[in-house]
Amino acid sequence: MAKEKGIKDLGDLPGIGPTISEKLKELGYDSIEKIATAAPHELSDLVNLSVENAKKAIDAAKQATTLEYDTGSAIYDKRKILGKITTGAKDLNDLLGGGVETSAITEAYGKFAAGKTQIGFQLAVNVQLPVSEGGLDGTVLFIDTEGTFRPERIEALAKNAGLDPQKTLENIFVVRAHTSDQQVLAAERADKLIKEKNIKLIIVDSLMALFRAEYLGRGSLGERQQKLNQHIHKLQQLADTHGLAVYITNQVMDNPGILFGDPTTPVGGNIVAHAATTRLYMRKSKEEKRIVKLVDSPSMPEGEAVIKITPNGISG
């Protein structure tokens, strides 16, 4: 948070005028905090700025920022009032510690037809329920990267939940992203929509599909991961700032380095692995049953739950 009087934007820093400010923002240095943690030569190489002026700008940025500290007990009190969205399946809710958590990113990965999107649909309906029924009285931003959104499925789930199907659909704001740039922009421009429409859940289905299609080969891996890192951190920022839940689905690949056991590995590398608060591995079982394994969670132990995906929704 900027505290030094007069420094509210990059252009207020010494040596950085409007032109350099805009250039820095285009390169991702869009906050006082990012300038404060940059190296002088780093800024000098990026824009037309001497090393000496870069040092002055960085020093001023450091003076203009402050860190806020919380005690462990204060954080614990905040966590007690976090919202939880019911999944519709008791065993899965128990596995997650009560449901899909707000101020966090929950990732579900698995092969085709594992049920990842179906859980997303169920959450999109359930978040609209009253808090007393496992919802958040909120609406949904659905970023659809693979053309998976099905209003008829939402309609069926809403009827089963006792909600008005038309109203339920009107409370889901769908962005059909055809490129990774569109996907990223959907999150970058979401703040206003979230405030105006009381959005309490963001769904990205799927996170990696467009990135995998557009960035091919090892030569583009670095650029892809950098862009992905910015995108997923924006999603976490939205979750923190607005107290909402983020649910992302992810694709998988077979890891040739795993000779024994299940070689199924989520794509996206360490960036997704570290950014996701909770990771679920889903796999298909017999008929309508799916096995959901809690792979990673900061507050819950590893475990598994068996759910059913039926015409009426998720149960188990």
C-alpha positions as CSV (number, residue, x, y, z in Angstrom):
1,M,0.0,0.0,0.0
2,A,1.5,3.4,-1.0
3,K,2.0,5.7,2.0
4,E,4.4,8.4,0.9
5,K,2.4,11.5,0.2
6,G,2.2,12.3,-3.5
7,I,3.2,8.9,-4.8
8,K,0.1,7.1,-6.0
9,D,1.1,5.9,-9.4
10,L,4.3,5.0,-11.3
11,G,4.4,8.4,-13.0
12,D,4.8,10.0,-9.5
13,L,8.2,8.3,-9.0
14,P,11.3,10.4,-9.6
15,G,12.7,10.0,-13.1
16,I,9.6,8.2,-14.4
17,G,7.3,10.3,-16.5
18,P,4.1,9.3,-18.3
19,T,5.9,7.7,-21.3
20,I,8.1,5.4,-19.2
21,S,5.3,4.7,-16.8
22,E,3.1,3.4,-19.6
23,K,6.0,1.3,-21.0
24,L,6.6,-0.3,-17.6
25,K,2.9,-1.1,-17.2
26,E,2.9,-2.8,-20.6
27,L,5.8,-4.9,-19.5
28,G,4.0,-6.0,-16.3
29,Y,5.5,-3.5,-13.9
30,D,2.1,-2.0,-13.1
31,S,2.3,-1.2,-9.4
32,I,4.5,0.7,-6.9
33,E,5.3,-2.7,-5.2
34,K,6.7,-4.2,-8.3
35,I,9.0,-1.3,-8.9
36,A,10.1,-1.5,-5.2
37,T,11.3,-5.1,-5.7
38,A,13.0,-4.6,-9.1
39,A,16.7,-4.3,-9.6
40,P,18.2,-1.1,-11.0
41,H,19.8,-2.7,-14.0
42,E,16.5,-4.6,-14.7
43,L,14.6,-1.4,-15.1
44,S,17.4,0.3,-17.0
45,D,17.5,-2.5,-19.5
46,L,13.7,-2.5,-20.0
47,V,13.1,1.2,-20.6
48,N,15.0,4.3,-21.5
49,L,16.2,5.0,-17.9
50,S,19.7,5.4,-16.5
51,V,20.8,3.1,-13.8
52,E,21.1,6.1,-11.4
53,N,17.5,7.2,-12.1
54,A,16.3,3.6,-11.8
55,K,17.9,3.5,-8.3
56,K,16.1,6.7,-7.3
57,A,12.8,5.4,-8.5
58,I,13.2,2.1,-6.7
59,D,14.2,3.8,-3.4
60,A,11.2,6.1,-3.7
61,A,9.0,3.1,-4.4
62,K,10.3,1.3,-1.3
63,Q,9.6,4.4,0.9
64,A,6.1,4.6,-0.6
65,T,5.1,1.1,0.3
66,T,4.4,-0.6,3.6
67,L,3.7,-4.1,4.8
68,E,0.8,-5.0,7.0
69,Y,1.3,-7.7,9.7
70,D,-1.3,-10.0,11.2
71,T,-0.9,-12.3,14.2
72,G,-1.6,-16.0,13.8
73,S,-4.7,-15.7,16.0
74,A,-6.0,-12.9,13.8
75,I,-5.6,-15.0,10.7
76,Y,-7.3,-17.9,12.4
77,D,-10.3,-15.7,13.3
78,K,-10.5,-14.7,9.6
79,R,-10.4,-18.3,8.5
80,K,-13.3,-19.2,10.8
81,I,-15.6,-16.9,8.7
82,L,-14.5,-18.1,5.3
83,G,-17.3,-19.1,3.0
84,K,-17.7,-22.7,1.8
85,I,-19.7,-23.8,-1.2
86,T,-21.3,-27.3,-1.0
87,T,-20.4,-29.7,-3.7
88,G,-23.6,-31.6,-3.3
89,A,-21.7,-34.7,-2.0
90,K,-21.3,-35.1,1.7
91,D,-18.1,-37.2,1.5
92,L,-16.5,-34.7,-0.8
93,N,-17.5,-31.8,1.4
94,D,-15.9,-33.7,4.3
95,L,-12.8,-34.3,2.3
96,L,-12.5,-30.5,1.6
97,G,-13.3,-29.5,5.2
98,G,-16.8,-28.4,4.4
99,G,-16.8,-27.5,0.7
100,V,-15.0,-25.4,-1.8
101,E,-13.4,-22.5,0.1
102,T,-13.5,-18.8,-0.6
103,S,-10.3,-16.7,-0.9
104,A,-8.6,-19.8,-2.4
105,I,-8.1,-21.6,-5.7
106,T,-9.4,-25.2,-6.0
107,E,-8.0,-27.2,-8.9
108,A,-9.6,-30.4,-10.2
109,Y,-7.5,-32.4,-12.7
110,G,-8.1,-35.7,-14.5
111,K,-8.6,-37.3,-17.8
112,F,-11.5,-36.8,-20.2
113,A,-14.9,-37.5,-18.6
114,A,-13.5,-37.6,-15.1
115,G,-16.2,-35.2,-13.9
116,K,-14.2,-32.0,-13.6
117,T,-16.7,-29.8,-15.5
118,Q,-19.7,-31.5,-13.9
119,I,-18.4,-30.4,-10.4
120,G,-18.0,-26.9,-11.9
121,F,-21.7,-26.9,-13.1
122,Q,-22.8,-28.1,-9.7
123,L,-20.8,-25.3,-7.9
124,A,-22.2,-22.7,-10.3
125,V,-25.7,-23.7,-9.1
126,N,-24.9,-24.3,-5.4
127,V,-23.2,-20.9,-4.9
128,Q,-26.5,-19.3,-5.6
129,L,-28.1,-21.1,-2.7
130,P,-28.6,-19.3,0.7
131,V,-25.7,-19.6,3.1
132,S,-27.8,-21.8,5.4
133,E,-28.1,-24.4,2.5
134,G,-24.4,-24.4,1.6
135,G,-24.3,-21.5,-0.8
136,L,-23.1,-17.9,-0.8
137,D,-26.1,-16.1,-2.2
138,G,-23.9,-15.1,-5.1
139,T,-23.4,-15.2,-8.8
140,V,-20.8,-16.8,-11.1
141,L,-18.2,-15.8,-13.7
142,F,-17.6,-18.8,-16.0
143,I,-14.5,-18.5,-18.2
144,D,-15.1,-21.2,-20.9
145,T,-12.0,-22.0,-22.9
146,E,-13.2,-25.3,-24.5
147,G,-16.9,-24.6,-25.3
148,T,-18.0,-26.8,-22.4
149,F,-20.7,-24.6,-20.9
150,R,-24.1,-26.3,-21.2
151,P,-27.2,-24.2,-20.1
152,E,-29.4,-27.3,-20.3
153,R,-27.3,-29.0,-17.7
154,I,-27.5,-25.9,-15.4
155,E,-31.3,-26.0,-15.9
156,A,-31.5,-29.6,-14.7
157,L,-29.3,-29.0,-11.7
158,A,-31.2,-25.8,-10.7
159,K,-34.5,-27.6,-10.8
160,N,-33.1,-30.3,-8.5
161,A,-31.8,-27.7,-6.1
162,G,-35.2,-26.0,-5.9
163,L,-34.0,-22.9,-7.8
164,D,-35.6,-21.1,-10.7
165,P,-33.7,-22.3,-13.8
166,Q,-34.0,-19.1,-15.8
167,K,-32.9,-17.0,-12.8
168,T,-30.0,-19.4,-12.2
169,L,-28.8,-19.1,-15.8
170,E,-29.1,-15.3,-15.6
171,N,-26.8,-15.3,-12.6
172,I,-24.0,-17.1,-14.6
173,F,-21.9,-14.7,-16.7
174,V,-20.1,-16.7,-19.4
175,V,-17.0,-15.5,-21.3
176,R,-16.2,-17.8,-24.2
177,A,-12.4,-17.3,-24.6
178,H,-11.0,-18.5,-27.9
179,T,-7.4,-17.4,-27.2
180,S,-5.2,-17.3,-24.1
181,D,-5.2,-13.5,-24.4
182,Q,-9.0,-13.4,-24.1
183,Q,-8.8,-15.8,-21.2
184,V,-6.3,-13.6,-19.4
185,L,-8.3,-10.4,-20.1
186,A,-11.5,-12.0,-18.7
187,A,-9.8,-12.2,-15.3
188,E,-7.9,-8.9,-15.6
189,R,-11.2,-7.0,-16.2
190,A,-13.3,-8.9,-13.8
191,D,-13.1,-6.5,-10.8
192,K,-16.0,-4.2,-11.9
193,L,-18.2,-7.1,-12.8
194,I,-17.6,-8.8,-9.5
195,K,-18.6,-5.7,-7.5
196,E,-21.7,-5.0,-9.7
197,K,-23.1,-8.5,-9.9
198,N,-22.1,-10.0,-6.5
199,I,-19.9,-12.7,-8.0
200,K,-18.8,-15.2,-5.4
201,L,-17.4,-17.9,-7.7
202,I,-15.1,-17.8,-10.7
203,I,-14.8,-21.0,-12.8
204,V,-12.1,-21.5,-15.5
205,D,-12.8,-24.5,-17.6
206,S,-10.1,-25.3,-18.5
207,L,-7.1,-23.4,-17.3
208,M,-4.4,-24.9,-19.6
209,A,-6.2,-25.8,-22.9
210,L,-5.5,-22.6,-24.8
211,F,-2.0,-22.2,-23.4
212,R,-1.1,-25.7,-24.5
213,A,-2.5,-25.1,-28.0
214,E,-0.8,-21.8,-28.6
215,Y,2.6,-22.3,-27.0
216,L,4.2,-25.3,-28.7
217,G,7.7,-26.6,-28.1
218,R,10.3,-26.0,-25.5
219,G,11.3,-22.7,-27.0
220,S,8.0,-21.1,-26.0
221,L,7.8,-22.7,-22.6
222,G,9.3,-19.8,-20.7
223,E,7.0,-17.2,-22.3
224,R,4.0,-19.5,-21.6
225,Q,4.8,-20.0,-18.0
226,Q,5.4,-16.3,-17.4
227,K,2.0,-15.5,-18.9
228,L,0.3,-18.3,-17.0
229,N,1.9,-17.2,-13.7
230,Q,0.5,-13.7,-14.1
231,H,-3.0,-15.1,-15.0
232,I,-3.2,-17.4,-12.0
233,H,-1.9,-14.8,-9.6
234,K,-4.6,-12.4,-10.9
235,L,-7.2,-15.2,-10.1
236,Q,-5.8,-15.5,-6.5
237,Q,-5.9,-11.7,-6.2
238,L,-9.5,-11.6,-7.1
239,A,-10.2,-14.4,-4.6
240,D,-8.5,-12.5,-1.8
241,T,-9.8,-9.0,-2.7
242,H,-13.4,-10.0,-3.1
243,G,-13.6,-13.0,-0.8
244,L,-14.8,-15.3,-3.6
245,A,-14.0,-18.9,-4.6
246,V,-12.0,-19.9,-7.7
247,Y,-12.5,-23.3,-9.2
248,I,-10.3,-24.3,-12.1
249,T,-10.2,-27.5,-14.2
250,N,-6.9,-28.8,-15.6
251,Q,-5.8,-31.3,-18.2
252,V,-3.3,-34.1,-17.6
253,M,-0.5,-36.0,-19.3
254,D,1.3,-39.2,-18.7
255,N,4.7,-38.6,-17.1
256,P,7.2,-41.0,-18.8
257,G,9.5,-40.7,-15.8
258,I,7.1,-42.5,-13.6
259,L,7.7,-46.2,-14.0
260,F,5.6,-47.5,-11.2
261,G,2.1,-46.3,-10.1
262,D,-0.2,-43.9,-11.8
263,P,1.8,-41.7,-14.4
264,T,-1.1,-39.2,-14.7
265,T,0.3,-35.7,-14.1
266,P,-1.5,-32.3,-14.2
267,V,-0.1,-29.9,-16.8
268,G,1.1,-26.4,-16.0
269,G,4.2,-27.4,-14.0
270,N,5.2,-25.9,-10.7
271,I,3.4,-22.6,-11.4
272,V,0.0,-24.2,-11.2
273,A,1.1,-26.7,-8.5
274,H,2.2,-23.9,-6.1
275,A,-0.7,-21.5,-7.0
276,A,-3.5,-23.9,-6.4
277,T,-4.6,-23.9,-2.7
278,T,-6.3,-27.2,-3.0
279,R,-5.7,-29.9,-5.7
280,L,-8.1,-32.7,-6.5
281,Y,-7.3,-35.6,-8.8
282,M,-10.4,-37.1,-10.4
283,R,-10.8,-40.4,-12.1
284,K,-13.6,-42.4,-13.6
285,S,-14.9,-45.5,-11.8
286,K,-17.8,-47.8,-12.7
287,E,-20.9,-46.3,-14.3
288,E,-21.7,-43.0,-12.7
289,K,-19.1,-43.2,-9.9
290,R,-16.0,-41.0,-9.8
291,I,-13.1,-41.2,-7.3
292,V,-11.9,-37.8,-6.0
293,K,-8.5,-37.8,-4.3
294,L,-7.3,-34.8,-2.3
295,V,-3.7,-34.5,-3.4
296,D,-2.8,-31.2,-1.7
297,S,-4.3,-28.9,0.9
298,P,-2.8,-26.6,3.5
299,S,-5.4,-27.6,6.1
300,M,-6.8,-31.1,5.3
301,P,-5.1,-34.5,5.1
302,E,-4.9,-36.5,1.9
303,G,-7.8,-38.8,1.3
304,E,-10.4,-40.0,-1.2
305,A,-14.1,-39.7,-1.7
306,V,-16.4,-41.5,-4.0
307,I,-19.1,-39.4,-5.7
308,K,-21.8,-40.0,-8.2
309,I,-22.6,-37.9,-11.2
310,T,-26.3,-38.4,-12.0
311,P,-28.9,-36.5,-14.1
312,N,-29.9,-34.7,-11.0
313,G,-26.3,-33.6,-10.1
314,I,-23.4,-34.6,-7.8
315,S,-24.1,-36.8,-4.8
316,G,-22.3,-39.2,-2.6
